[in-house]
Amino acid sequence: MHGTQGLEGSGVGLILVAFAGWGQAPTPDLRISEDGKVAFWQAPETDGESAVLLVGSRRSDRYGREQFAQRAGLTDADWAPYKDRIAQCDSLACRAKIGAWQISILQSPSEVPEECMASDLVVLAVRSAGPVARRGCNAVLVDETSLRETGALDVYLKDRLTTKPARPPKERRRAWD
């Protein structure tokens, strides 16, 4: 009897450690939806301000952005177009600096080679980049082909740029797929 009480106590301790670690799990800095829509956080500029979720369009991927905000613990965050805040955009691409990372969000595959040389992350929202462009890209390249395989992605911009599927593979599968 005394031996099992010690085991029960250590089990409770492990559960508490797991919950503490869960609360400190890193949150993604950027989200790429299954159809290439990008959302990321703009850190507050002063104390008392809250983070703003910057998006390409307020209409698309609303559910995914809400889940992204919830994982970050910022469900009441304001949303704003990144074009109005920190991105320089033209008809072919938007470019934004997020911390130390250069991000390019492209509307045309013609821009892939140039942006792959200038950026750390390149998102081609409308089509596949093609095998030649993919091989020649030194940046992390996310396009229609890769998103079809992974689904939505969470991107972590800490010491290194890391992408992870936003949902585990079995959650991405639908019965009719």
SEKE-728746 format. One line per 8 residues: number of its first residue (from 1); their letters; for each residue z negated, y, x negated of N, C-alpha, C. Coordinates in steps of 0.2 Angstrom, whole numbers. Example, Ala and Ser with C-alpha at 12.3 -4.5 7.8 and 13.67 -1.06 7.14 Angstrom:
2
1) as) -39:-28:-66:-39:-22:-62:-39:-16:-66; -35:-11:-64:-36:-5:-68:-39:0:-64
# end
This chain:
177
1) mhgtqgle) 0:-6:-4:0:0:0:0:6:-4; -4:6:-9:-4:12:-14:2:14:-17; 6:8:-19:12:9:-23:17:12:-18; 17:10:-12:23:13:-8:21:20:-6; 15:23:-6:14:30:-5:17:34:-10; 16:31:-17:19:35:-22:27:35:-22; 30:30:-19:37:30:-18:39:35:-13; 35:35:-7:37:39:-2:36:47:-4
9) gsgvglil) 31:48:-8:30:55:-11:36:57:-15; 38:52:-20:44:54:-24:50:55:-20; 51:51:-15:57:52:-10:57:59:-7; 51:61:-5:51:68:-2:53:73:-7; 50:72:-13:52:76:-19:59:77:-20; 62:71:-20:70:71:-21:73:75:-16; 71:74:-10:74:77:-4:74:85:-5; 68:87:-7:67:94:-8:71:97:-13
17) vafagwgq) 71:93:-19:76:95:-24:83:96:-22; 85:91:-18:92:91:-16:93:97:-11; 89:99:-7:90:105:-2:90:111:-7; 85:111:-12:85:117:-16:92:118:-20; 95:113:-22:101:113:-26:107:114:-21; 106:112:-15:112:113:-10:112:121:-8; 106:124:-8:106:131:-6:109:135:-12; 109:132:-18:112:136:-24:119:134:-26
25) aptpdlri) 122:130:-22:129:128:-23:133:134:-24; 138:134:-29:142:139:-29:147:140:-23; 148:146:-21:152:148:-16:159:150:-18; 164:148:-15:171:150:-17:172:158:-17; 176:160:-22:178:167:-22:184:169:-18; 188:164:-17:195:165:-14:197:159:-10; 200:160:-5:203:154:0:210:155:1; 213:149:0:220:149:2:221:144:7
33) sedgkvaf) 224:146:13:224:142:19:230:137:18; 230:132:23:236:127:22:243:130:22; 243:136:25:250:139:25:250:145:21; 246:145:15:247:150:10:244:157:11; 240:158:16:237:164:17:230:165:13; 230:171:10:224:171:5:219:176:7; 213:174:6:207:179:8:202:178:2; 199:184:0:194:184:-5:189:190:-4
41) wqapetdg) 184:189:-8:178:194:-7:179:200:-12; 178:206:-9:177:212:-13:170:213:-14; 167:213:-20:160:214:-21:158:221:-18; 152:222:-16:149:229:-14:149:233:-20; 151:240:-19:152:244:-25:145:248:-26; 141:248:-21:134:251:-22:129:246:-19; 123:247:-20:117:244:-17:117:246:-10; 116:241:-5:115:243:2:122:241:5
49) esavllvg) 127:241:1:134:239:4:134:232:5; 138:229:9:139:222:10:146:220:7; 147:214:5:154:212:3:159:212:9; 165:213:7:171:214:12:175:208:11; 178:205:16:182:199:15:189:203:16; 193:202:10:200:205:10:205:200:12; 209:202:16:214:197:19:221:200:19; 226:196:20:233:198:20:235:201:27
57) srrsdryg) 232:197:32:233:199:39:227:197:43; 225:201:47:219:200:51:220:194:57; 226:193:58:228:189:64:228:181:62; 231:180:56:232:173:54:226:170:51; 225:163:52:220:159:49:213:162:50; 212:164:56:205:167:58:200:161:57; 201:155:60:196:150:60:194:148:52; 199:148:48:198:146:41:194:151:38
65) reqfaqra) 195:158:39:192:163:36:184:163:38; 183:162:45:177:162:47:173:156:44; 176:150:43:172:145:39:171:147:32; 176:150:29:175:153:22:169:158:21; 168:162:26:163:167:26:156:164:28; 156:159:32:150:155:33:148:151:27; 152:148:23:150:145:17:147:150:12; 149:156:12:147:161:8:140:164:10
73) gltdadwa) 139:162:16:133:165:19:134:173:22; 140:174:23:142:181:25:146:181:31; 143:179:36:146:178:43:147:185:46; 144:190:45:145:196:48:148:201:43; 152:198:38:156:203:34:161:206:37; 163:212:35:169:216:37:175:213:34; 181:213:38:187:211:35:192:217:35; 195:217:29:200:222:28:206:220:24
81) pykdriaq) 212:223:26:218:221:22:217:222:14; 219:217:10:219:218:3:224:223:1; 229:224:5:234:229:3:231:236:3; 226:238:7:223:244:7:218:245:2; 215:240:-1:210:240:-5:211:240:-12; 213:234:-15:213:233:-22:220:230:-24; 224:228:-20:231:225:-22:236:230:-22; 241:229:-27:247:233:-27:252:229:-24
89) cdslacra) 256:231:-19:261:227:-16:267:230:-16; 273:226:-16:279:228:-14:282:223:-10; 289:223:-8:291:218:-3:291:211:-6; 290:210:-12:291:203:-15:284:200:-17; 279:204:-18:273:202:-21:267:207:-20; 261:204:-20:255:208:-20:251:205:-27; 249:210:-30:245:208:-36:238:212:-36; 233:208:-38:226:210:-37:222:208:-43
97) kigawqis) 218:212:-46:213:210:-51:206:208:-48; 204:202:-48:198:200:-46:193:198:-51; 189:202:-53:185:201:-59:189:201:-65; 189:196:-69:193:195:-75:200:192:-73; 201:190:-67:207:186:-65:212:190:-62; 219:189:-64:224:192:-61:227:187:-56; 228:189:-50:231:185:-44:237:188:-42; 242:184:-41:248:186:-38:250:182:-31
105) ilqspsev) 251:186:-26:253:182:-20:260:184:-18; 265:179:-18:272:180:-18:275:179:-11; 280:183:-10:284:182:-4:291:179:-5; 292:178:-12:299:176:-14:298:172:-20; 302:166:-20:301:161:-26:305:165:-32; 309:170:-31:312:173:-37:307:176:-42; 301:178:-39:296:181:-43:292:176:-47; 292:170:-46:288:165:-49:288:165:-56
113) peecmasd) 293:165:-60:293:165:-67:290:171:-70; 291:177:-67:288:183:-70:280:183:-69; 278:181:-63:271:181:-61:267:176:-64; 271:170:-66:267:165:-70:266:167:-77; 269:172:-79:268:175:-86:262:180:-86; 262:184:-80:257:189:-80:251:188:-76; 250:182:-73:244:181:-69:241:174:-71; 235:174:-68:231:168:-69:232:163:-63
121) lvvlavrs) 233:166:-57:234:162:-51:240:165:-47; 245:160:-46:250:163:-42:251:159:-36; 251:162:-30:252:159:-23:258:161:-20; 262:156:-19:269:157:-16:268:154:-9; 267:159:-5:265:158:2:271:155:7; 277:156:5:283:155:9:287:148:8; 287:146:2:291:140:0:288:137:-6; 292:132:-8:290:128:-14:293:132:-20
129) agpvarrg) 290:132:-26:292:135:-32:298:131:-35; 298:125:-34:304:121:-38:301:118:-44; 304:112:-46:301:109:-52:302:113:-59; 307:117:-60:308:120:-66:303:126:-66; 302:130:-61:297:135:-61:290:132:-62; 289:126:-59:282:123:-59:281:121:-66; 286:118:-70:285:116:-77:284:122:-81; 287:128:-80:287:133:-84:281:138:-83
137) cnavlvde) 277:137:-78:271:141:-76:265:140:-80; 263:145:-83:256:144:-87:250:146:-83; 251:149:-77:246:150:-72:245:144:-68; 239:145:-64:238:140:-58:243:142:-53; 248:137:-51:253:139:-46:251:135:-40; 251:138:-34:249:135:-28:255:137:-23; 259:132:-21:265:133:-16:264:129:-10; 270:129:-6:270:125:0:269:118:-2
145) tslretga) 272:115:-7:272:108:-9:265:106:-11; 261:110:-15:255:108:-17:250:109:-11; 251:114:-7:246:114:-1:247:109:4; 253:106:5:255:100:9:251:94:7; 250:94:0:246:88:-3:238:89:-2; 236:95:-3:229:97:-4:226:99:3; 230:103:7:227:107:12:224:113:10; 220:117:13:217:123:11:213:122:5
153) ldvylkdr) 213:127:1:210:127:-6:204:132:-6; 199:130:-9:194:135:-11:195:136:-19; 195:143:-21:196:144:-28:189:148:-30; 187:145:-36:181:148:-39:183:152:-46; 181:158:-46:183:162:-52:177:164:-56; 174:159:-59:169:160:-64:171:160:-71; 168:156:-75:170:155:-82:177:153:-83; 179:149:-78:186:146:-78:188:146:-71
161) lttkparp) 195:146:-70:198:146:-63:198:139:-61; 195:137:-55:195:130:-52:197:131:-45; 201:126:-43:203:125:-36:200:118:-34; 198:118:-27:196:112:-24:198:112:-17; 200:106:-14:201:106:-7:196:109:-3; 197:113:2:192:116:6:188:111:10; 192:105:12:189:100:16:190:93:12; 186:88:12:187:82:9:193:79:12
169) pkerrraw) 197:74:8:203:71:11:203:68:17; 197:64:19:197:61:25:196:66:31; 194:72:30:193:77:35:200:80:37; 204:80:32:211:83:32:216:79:36; 215:72:36:219:68:40:218:68:47; 224:68:51:223:68:58:226:61:60; 224:59:66:226:53:68:234:52:69; 237:58:70:245:58:71:248:59:65
177) d) 245:60:59:248:61:52:251:54:50
# end
